Amino acid sequence: MTQAPHRSSSPAAPRQAEFRVGRTGPALDSTEALLSEGGDCRLALDPVSGRSRYGCAVRPAGGAPQFSSATASTISPAGFAAADRLRERLAALDGREPRAATYARELDRVRGELLGLCGLAGPPGLEVVFAASGTDAHLIAAELFAGPSAA
């Protein structure tokens, strides 16, 4: 499986979530920070309301708008719980292997899970490509469709 190069078309440079060492050892940023970091300015949270420019929160919130968009949606309780469990699991693994190895393994795990959920785990040559945004996904698809001569 291949991973497309990251070519972000985001309007502003992202601030990456941080990994820091605390008194009890390595620690990841909070789940809320990890869910809202690394994107463009549309995901920035208002310090007073705690919501994005779309009115969406990074924690489950009743009454928050739902726009059926990854950028403009408040996470569900089940989604937040899953993200929090993943964060805890990854934090516990830090230091046991290089982070690049953890990252690659997790991408492969998610690829396999996605293919299985879609009933597609098997066709030869089928690959899952992750993109930073919907715009990036469209650019990747256009490049793949154009073929190697366009590169």
Secondary structure, DSSP 8 states (H G I E B T S, - for coil): ----------SS------EEEETTEEEE--HHHHHHSSS-GGG---TTT-B-TTS-BSS--TT--B-SSSSSB---HHHHHHHHHHHHHHHHHTTSS-HHHHHHHHHHHHHHHHHHHTT-S--TT------SSHHHHHHHHHHHHH-GGG-
